[in-house]
Amino acid sequence: MINQMPQSRPSLFRTILNLLINPYRLNDSALYSLYLRIRYPSYHYQKHKEKIFYARLIEENGGDLVFDIGANSGQKAALFRKYSKQVICVEPDPSAIEQLQARFADSSDVVVVHKGVGSATAELTFYSLGPASPLNSFSRQWSEAHAGQVAASELKVEMVTLDHLITTYGEPSYIKIDVEGYELEALQGLTLPIQLLSFECNLSHFRHQTLECIAYLDKLQAGMFNYSKSEPPIDFESSQWLHGPEMAEVVACANHDYMEIYFQSTKLKLN
């Protein structure tokens, strides 16, 4: 799911800011936040609520380490680093990697990893619909469903597993997975226990895969589920955390296109 912001031609103010400040880091600045607050107050309010949502989510789970799987150009990572000690950004798109490296060039708390995440270490085909496009994916099904009139270009990318990342960097407080239709394969590379994880549920093309994701996590370890239907997320839809079969029922009956599903270990207090 892509963050929605009012579309318009870049203003003179934005153009000047781009010349004065690294454009990839501009969106993280207090000056740009003030600009959004004045020009797009409703969008700014949504982003403010998103900050509150992630602050609570990450800090309640320890806040030591976050994995941003499918980091794109770092929109979420810029938030995560405010509430955690370190963020590991894993991204397969070379253009997005350049943006991540520019955005976090002076940030020792952000590590950028140019790889994909899947069920095994290998080299797989990555389908690109454009440089740093949030629709790029390892899933041919996803690519074909979103290509429209644009032919996807293909490139080979080295894959790692979530287990490998945990072994390398440590146990994360939170894993965010945004891999456009490749969620099940990413989860299948996870066998180690985790605290908190979220992944996208893209309906209706990937309903079956989402149900398999829920079943996989339910079998992996004792845990509960919740979900958000908005992007950016501002709150959970359910006032109570749900068991696996209850979450599966929500997905099976859903008539909307998108939700973000959260899985949390029952070793932690579920509020």
C-alpha positions as CSV (number, residue, x, y, z in Angstrom):
1,M,0.0,0.0,0.0
2,I,1.4,3.4,-1.0
3,N,1.2,6.5,1.2
4,Q,-1.3,8.9,-0.3
5,M,-0.5,12.5,-0.5
6,P,-2.3,15.2,-2.5
7,Q,-0.8,15.3,-5.9
8,S,0.3,18.6,-7.4
9,R,3.2,20.2,-9.2
10,P,6.2,20.9,-6.9
11,S,5.8,24.3,-5.3
12,L,8.5,27.0,-5.5
13,F,9.1,26.4,-1.8
14,R,9.7,22.7,-2.3
15,T,12.0,23.3,-5.3
16,I,14.1,25.7,-3.2
17,L,14.3,23.3,-0.3
18,N,15.4,20.5,-2.7
19,L,18.3,22.7,-3.7
20,L,19.3,23.5,-0.1
21,I,18.8,20.1,1.5
22,N,19.4,16.6,0.3
23,P,16.0,15.8,-1.3
24,Y,16.0,12.3,0.1
25,R,16.4,13.6,3.7
26,L,14.2,16.7,3.2
27,N,11.0,14.7,4.2
28,D,12.5,13.9,7.6
29,S,13.2,17.6,8.5
30,A,11.3,19.8,10.9
31,L,11.1,22.4,8.2
32,Y,9.3,20.1,5.8
33,S,7.0,18.9,8.5
34,L,6.0,22.6,9.1
35,Y,5.4,23.0,5.4
36,L,3.1,20.0,5.3
37,R,1.2,21.2,8.3
38,I,0.5,24.5,6.6
39,R,-0.2,23.3,3.1
40,Y,-1.7,19.8,3.7
41,P,-3.1,19.8,7.2
42,S,-5.2,16.6,6.9
43,Y,-2.2,14.7,5.5
44,H,0.0,16.1,8.2
45,Y,-2.5,15.0,10.8
46,Q,-2.5,11.4,9.4
47,K,1.3,11.3,9.6
48,H,1.2,12.6,13.1
49,K,-1.2,9.8,14.1
50,E,1.1,7.3,12.4
51,K,4.0,8.5,14.5
52,I,2.0,7.9,17.7
53,F,1.0,4.5,16.4
54,Y,4.6,3.3,15.7
55,A,6.0,5.0,18.8
56,R,3.7,2.9,21.0
57,L,4.1,-0.2,18.9
58,I,7.9,-0.2,18.9
59,E,8.6,1.1,22.4
60,E,6.2,-1.4,24.0
61,N,8.2,-4.2,22.4
62,G,11.6,-3.0,23.6
63,G,12.7,-0.6,20.8
64,D,16.2,-2.0,20.4
65,L,16.2,-3.2,16.8
66,V,13.8,-3.0,13.9
67,F,13.9,-4.8,10.5
68,D,12.4,-2.8,7.7
69,I,12.0,-5.5,5.0
70,G,11.2,-3.8,1.7
71,A,12.4,-0.4,2.9
72,N,12.0,1.3,-0.5
73,S,13.4,4.9,-0.1
74,G,13.1,4.8,3.7
75,Q,9.8,6.5,4.5
76,K,9.1,4.1,7.4
77,A,12.7,3.7,8.4
78,A,12.8,7.4,9.1
79,L,10.0,6.9,11.6
80,F,11.4,3.7,13.1
81,R,14.8,5.2,13.9
82,K,13.1,7.7,16.2
83,Y,11.8,5.0,18.5
84,S,14.5,2.3,18.2
85,K,18.2,2.1,18.7
86,Q,18.9,0.6,15.2
87,V,17.1,0.0,12.0
88,I,18.1,-2.6,9.4
89,C,16.8,-1.6,6.0
90,V,16.7,-4.5,3.5
91,E,15.8,-3.5,-0.1
92,P,16.4,-5.3,-3.5
93,D,15.9,-2.3,-5.8
94,P,19.2,-0.6,-6.8
95,S,17.5,2.8,-7.3
96,A,15.9,2.6,-3.8
97,I,19.2,1.6,-2.3
98,E,20.8,4.8,-3.7
99,Q,18.0,6.8,-2.0
100,L,18.4,5.0,1.3
101,Q,22.1,5.5,1.3
102,A,21.7,9.2,0.6
103,R,18.9,9.6,3.1
104,F,20.8,7.9,5.9
105,A,24.4,8.7,5.0
106,D,25.1,10.3,8.3
107,S,23.0,7.9,10.4
108,S,25.0,5.3,12.3
109,D,21.7,3.8,13.6
110,V,20.5,2.8,10.1
111,V,22.1,-0.1,8.2
112,V,21.3,-0.5,4.5
113,V,21.3,-4.0,3.1
114,H,21.0,-4.5,-0.7
115,K,19.3,-7.8,-0.8
116,G,15.9,-9.4,-1.1
117,V,14.2,-11.6,1.6
118,G,12.8,-15.0,0.8
119,S,12.5,-18.6,1.9
120,A,16.2,-19.5,1.2
121,T,19.5,-17.9,0.2
122,A,19.6,-17.8,-3.6
123,E,19.6,-15.4,-6.5
124,L,16.1,-14.7,-7.8
125,T,14.5,-12.5,-10.5
126,F,13.2,-9.1,-9.3
127,Y,10.5,-7.5,-11.4
128,S,10.8,-3.7,-11.7
129,L,8.1,-1.5,-13.0
130,G,10.2,1.6,-12.6
131,P,13.2,3.0,-10.5
132,A,12.4,2.7,-6.8
133,S,8.7,2.0,-7.6
134,P,6.8,0.7,-4.5
135,L,5.2,-1.8,-6.9
136,N,8.4,-3.6,-7.7
137,S,8.4,-7.2,-6.5
138,F,9.8,-10.7,-6.7
139,S,6.3,-12.0,-7.3
140,R,5.5,-12.5,-11.0
141,Q,1.8,-12.6,-10.2
142,W,2.0,-9.2,-8.5
143,S,4.0,-7.7,-11.3
144,E,1.6,-9.0,-14.0
145,A,-1.4,-7.7,-12.0
146,H,0.1,-4.2,-11.6
147,A,2.1,-3.7,-14.8
148,G,-0.7,-2.2,-16.9
149,Q,0.9,-0.9,-20.1
150,V,4.4,-1.0,-18.6
151,A,6.6,-4.0,-19.2
152,A,8.5,-5.1,-16.2
153,S,12.2,-5.2,-16.5
154,E,14.0,-8.1,-14.8
155,L,17.2,-8.2,-12.7
156,K,18.8,-10.8,-10.5
157,V,19.1,-10.1,-6.8
158,E,20.7,-12.0,-4.0
159,M,18.3,-13.3,-1.3
160,V,18.6,-13.8,2.4
161,T,16.2,-15.2,5.0
162,L,14.8,-13.6,8.1
163,D,16.6,-16.3,10.1
164,H,19.9,-15.1,8.5
165,L,19.2,-11.5,9.4
166,I,18.4,-12.4,13.0
167,T,21.5,-14.4,13.3
168,T,23.6,-11.5,11.8
169,Y,22.0,-8.5,13.6
170,G,20.2,-9.9,16.6
171,E,16.6,-10.5,17.6
172,P,14.5,-7.5,16.5
173,S,11.8,-5.8,18.5
174,Y,9.7,-5.5,15.3
175,I,9.8,-6.8,11.8
176,K,8.0,-4.8,9.1
177,I,7.5,-6.7,5.8
178,D,6.4,-4.8,2.7
179,V,7.3,-7.0,-0.3
180,E,4.3,-6.7,-2.6
181,G,2.8,-10.1,-2.9
182,Y,5.9,-12.0,-1.7
183,E,4.9,-12.1,1.9
184,L,4.6,-15.9,2.3
185,E,8.0,-16.6,0.8
186,A,9.6,-14.0,3.1
187,L,7.9,-15.6,6.2
188,Q,8.9,-19.1,5.1
189,G,12.5,-18.0,5.8
190,L,11.6,-17.5,9.4
191,T,11.9,-20.3,11.9
192,L,13.2,-18.4,14.9
193,P,10.9,-16.9,17.5
194,I,10.1,-13.2,17.2
195,Q,8.4,-10.5,19.3
196,L,6.4,-8.6,16.8
197,L,5.9,-8.7,13.0
198,S,3.6,-7.1,10.4
199,F,2.9,-7.8,6.8
200,E,0.6,-6.5,4.1
201,C,-2.5,-8.3,3.1
202,N,-3.4,-7.4,-0.5
203,L,-6.9,-8.5,-1.5
204,S,-8.3,-10.1,-3.5
205,H,-5.5,-11.5,-5.6
206,F,-3.4,-12.6,-2.6
207,R,-6.1,-13.7,-0.2
208,H,-5.1,-17.3,-0.3
209,Q,-1.4,-16.4,0.4
210,T,-2.4,-14.2,3.3
211,L,-4.3,-17.1,4.9
212,E,-1.2,-19.2,4.5
213,C,0.8,-16.5,6.1
214,I,-1.5,-16.5,9.1
215,A,-1.4,-20.3,9.4
216,Y,2.4,-20.3,9.1
217,L,2.8,-17.7,11.9
218,D,0.2,-19.5,14.1
219,K,2.2,-22.7,13.8
220,L,5.6,-21.0,14.3
221,Q,5.0,-19.9,17.9
222,A,2.2,-18.9,20.3
223,G,0.9,-15.5,19.3
224,M,-2.1,-13.3,18.6
225,F,-3.1,-11.1,15.6
226,N,-4.5,-7.6,15.0
227,Y,-4.8,-5.5,11.9
228,S,-5.1,-2.0,10.4
229,K,-7.0,-1.0,7.3
230,S,-5.4,2.4,6.7
231,E,-2.1,3.5,5.3
232,P,-0.6,5.2,7.1
233,P,-1.8,3.1,10.1
234,I,-3.3,5.1,12.9
235,D,-4.8,2.5,15.1
236,F,-5.8,-1.2,15.3
237,E,-9.2,-2.2,13.9
238,S,-9.9,-4.7,16.6
239,S,-10.1,-3.7,20.3
240,Q,-8.8,-7.2,21.2
241,W,-6.0,-9.2,19.8
242,L,-7.3,-12.2,17.8
243,H,-6.4,-15.9,17.6
244,G,-5.2,-17.3,14.3
245,P,-8.5,-18.7,13.2
246,E,-10.2,-15.4,14.1
247,M,-7.8,-13.4,12.0
248,A,-8.2,-15.9,9.2
249,E,-12.0,-15.3,9.3
250,V,-11.5,-11.5,9.1
251,V,-9.3,-12.0,6.0
252,A,-11.6,-14.5,4.4
253,C,-14.6,-12.2,4.8
254,A,-12.9,-8.9,4.0
255,N,-14.3,-6.9,1.1
256,H,-11.7,-4.2,0.9
257,D,-8.4,-4.2,-0.9
258,Y,-5.8,-3.8,1.8
259,M,-4.9,-4.4,5.4
260,E,-1.8,-4.6,7.5
261,I,-1.7,-7.7,9.7
262,Y,0.3,-7.7,13.0
263,F,1.5,-10.8,14.9
264,Q,2.7,-10.5,18.4
265,S,4.2,-13.2,20.7
266,T,1.9,-14.0,23.6
267,K,5.0,-13.9,25.8
268,L,4.5,-10.2,25.8
269,K,1.7,-8.2,27.3
270,L,-1.0,-7.6,24.7
271,N,-2.9,-4.4,25.3
